Amino acid sequence: MLRTTTLICFLLFCFHSKTQSTFFLPTDSLHKGRFIGVATGVGAVWAGSMIGLSQVWYVDSEKTSWHTFDDSKDWLQMDKVGHFYTAHKINQLTTDLFRWSGYDRRKSLWIGSGVSLGFQTTLEMLDAYNVDWGFSWADMLANGLGTASYMTQQLVWDEERIIPKFSAYPTKYAAVRPDVLGSSFSESLLKDYNGQKYWLSVSPGTFLKDSKFPKWLCFSMGYGVDEKLVGSEEYYLDPATGTEYFSKREFLFSLDIDFSRIPVKRPWLKTLLKQLNYVKVPFPVIGIRNGEVFGSILGY
């Protein structure tokens, strides 16, 4: 999740705030000023992110030679879903940025896909030289699927109809293993997979021709975990209290909003609303956990 946060910063950094309405509209031909700004911003954030992560995330880790690491079964694949989400979102924003600078739709899409996969691969290369981790082919598969998810939708439908989203909240489990799940509020939101949920939001109205179903209203399918305190183990015994924890998968259903389809005319407002599609709107949830149905009014 630290990586996801880095990429959200990458998105916000690249989108300038201007008052002119035309600023937010793509140009019909390549605009050199916009292109230079976008390319420089993407390159700077890419390089800065790698330098920052190497100094913060990996600074206390022992280095070794390049090696692979099979973590495909860890954390009940929550981290892999996170890789999918992040790759999809990088592709989406980068494509939008280069389209805004004047590139045509297909060229922008290929650039966005390249940046998405390239950025994630660079992160894997940092892991590859770390004793505690390694280059993960499972991560790369998730990165590729996330990149392809956005690209395929654009090529087939010329729009995004299936939207990955994210939600998070603090849980009681971080206090049990603060060294792994976070010792502060901000750390627990980033590291505690028990409080993270990943969603796919879909509006039936985008698939039904001439339907009166509002295209901004979505059904959302989510995935999460509960009582997951160890990455590679499904059981944990708290040595301090003797409490036993058994990890479980959660499959969730809720409602959501596609902010990009809310009918507004001002380009700046439309651009702003689209950025809200990175997170899921809190709605009541119905879920299945360990074969049992549960509900939540608050959405978690």
N, C-alpha and C positions, 0 to 999 in steps of 0.2 A: 504494500500500500504506500510506502514511502515513494516508490517509483511512480505510482499513479498520481500522487500529489505533485511530484516534480513535473509531470506532464500536464497537469491542470495549470500549473504556473506557466509552463511553456505556451499554453493556449492563451492565457490572459496577457502575457507579455507581447505576443504577436499581434493581438487585436488592439489598435490604437483607438483612443476616444476622440471623436471629432463631432462638431455640431452640424456641419453641412450634411444634408440628407443624401446628396450625390456621392459623398465619400464612401458610403456603405454599399453602393451598387457596383457590381462588376463592370469593367470597361469592355467595349467591343473589340479592342485591339490591345496589344501589349503596352502597358504603361510602365516606362522604364523606372520612374521614381518608386512606384509601388513595388515593382519586381525587386529592385535593389533593397528596399526596406524589408520585404518579406524574406528574401534569400539570406540577407545579413542576419535578421532576427532569428530565423530557424537555425542557421549555422552557429550563431553565438550561444543560443540556449542549448543546443546539442552539445557543443564543446564544454560550456559552463556546467551543464548537468553532469557530464562525465568526470570533470575535475572535482566538482563538489562531492559527488558520491564516493570517488576514490579517497577523498580526504576525510569524509565523515562516516560513511557506511562501512568502508573497508580499512580504515586507518589502523584499527587494532587487530586486524586479521593477519594471520601468517600467510605469506605468499609461497607458492610452489610452481612447478611446471604445469603447462596446459594439460587439463584432464577433463573427463566427462563425469557426470554425476546423475544417477537415476533417482529422481525425486517424484516420479509419476504417481506414487501412491500416498505421498505425504499430504497432510492437512485435508484429507478427503477431496482433493483436487480444487480446493478453494483458490489457491494461488494461481492455478492454471486458468480458472475462470477470470481472475483478475488480469492475467496476461491477455486473454481474449478481449476483454473490455478495453484495456489500455490501447492495444494495437488498433482496434476499430476506431476509437476516438481520435487517436493521432492522425489516422488516415482521413477521417472526416474533416478535421479542422485544417490540416495542411492542404487538402484538396480545395477547400473553400478559400483559403488564403491565396493560392496560386490562381484560382479562377477569378478572384477579386482583382488580381494584378493584371489580368488580361489574357491569360492562357485559355485555350478552349477547354471544354469539359473533359475530353479524353486525355489530353496532355496533363491537365491538372490532376486527374485521377491517377495516372501512372506515377507522377511525381509524389503525390500523397502516399501511394502504396509503397514506393521506394523508401521514403523517409520513415514511414511507420515500421517497416521490417528492418531497415537499417539501424534505427535508433534502438530497437529492442535487441537486435543482434549484438550491438556494441555493449549493452548491459550484460549480455550472456558472456561476452569475452572477458569482462571484468571478473565475473564469477569463475571463469575457467582457470584463473590463476590463483584462486583462493583455496586454502586447505579445507575450510569448512563447507565449501560448496563445490562448484564445478560447472562445466558447460552442460546444460540440460537440453536434451533433444525433445523432451516433453514440453518444456517451456517454448522451444522454437516452434513446435507444432501448434501450440496455442496462439503464439504470435502470428503465425501464418494464417490460421483460421480466422482470427480477428481482423487481420488486414484484408483477407479475401471476402469476409462478410460484407464490409462496406463497399468494396470494389464491385462485387457481384450484384448487389442491389442497384448500384448506379448503372451498371451495364444492362441489366435486365429491365428495371423499372424506371430508370432515370430519376430516382428519388429513394430516400431511406424510409422503408416501411416497418422494418423490424429494428427497434432501437435498444441497444444495451444501456442499462442504467445502473446506478449504484446508490446504496443507502448504508448508513452506519449509526451505531449508538453504543454507548459504554455498557459493559456487562460486569457482573460480579466476578467473573473468572480471572480477570487481569490481576486482581488482588491475591489470587492463589499462586500464580506464577508471574510476578511482575517483571522478572528478568527476561522472560520470553514474550509475554503478552503486553508488556508496557507498564511502567511505574508511575505514569502521569496520565491525565485525561487525554492529552493530545497523542501520546505514545500508544495508549490502548486503542484509540480509534484507528490508528495505522497498523498495529500489530495483532490485535485480537480478532481473529477470524470469526469468533462467535458472534460478534456484533456487526459483522459485515454481511450484506445481502447483495446479490447481483441479480438483475432483472432483464427480461426481454419484454418490451412493451410494443403492442401491436394494436392498431385501430382497424376494426373490420371495415370501416368506411373507405379505407384506401384500397381494398380489394373488391368492393362491391360497386359496380358501375351505376351511376345515377342514384346511388343510395342517399337517403336523408340522414343516415347515421352520422353524427358529427365526427369529422376526421381527426379532431383534436382529442377525442375521448378514446382511451386505450384500455385494453385488458392486459394485465402484466403477470407474467410467470417468473417466479423467483427461485433462487437456490441459496441455501445457507447451511451452517452447521451449528451444533449445540454441544456443550461439554467437551469441546476439543481443546485439550491443554498440551498435547504433545504431537509434534508433526508426524512422526512415523509410528506412533502407537495409538490404539483405540481405547486404551484404559490408563487411568492415572489415579494413584493413591496419594492423597495429600498427607505428607509425613507429620504435619503439624496438628491436624485435626482428625485424621483417619477417615476422612470423607472419600468415597469412591466416585470417580467420574467415568462415564461410558459415552464415547463420542457418538453422535447421531447426525444423519443427514436431514435436511429440511427442504421440502418442496412447497412452494408458496403460490398463492393466487391473490391478486388484488386489482384495483383500478389505478389508472395513471393518466397523465396529460401529456400530449405531444405539443410542446410550446411553439414549435416551429410552424404549426398549422393553425394557430390562433389567428383569426382574420384581423390583422392590423395593417395599416397602410404606410405608416412611417418606417422607412428603411432602418433607421437607427434602433427603433423599438423592436422591429422584427429580428435584427441581428442580436440584440440583447436577450430577447426571449429564447432564441435558439440555444444560447449557452446554458439555459436552465435544463436542457435535456441531458445534461451529464448526471443529474441526480433524479431519483424517483420521488414523486410527490407522496407525502404520508397519507395513506388511505387505510381503512380497516383491512386486515389480512385473514385469509383462511389458509391453513397449512396442514401438512402431514409430516409428523415426526415419529420415527420408529414405529410406523404403522398406525399411529393414533392421530385423529383429527383434532386440531386446536384452532383457536381464533384469537385475534388481537384487535381491539378497537383502535389502539394507538399506531398500529402498523408494524409492530415488532414484538 
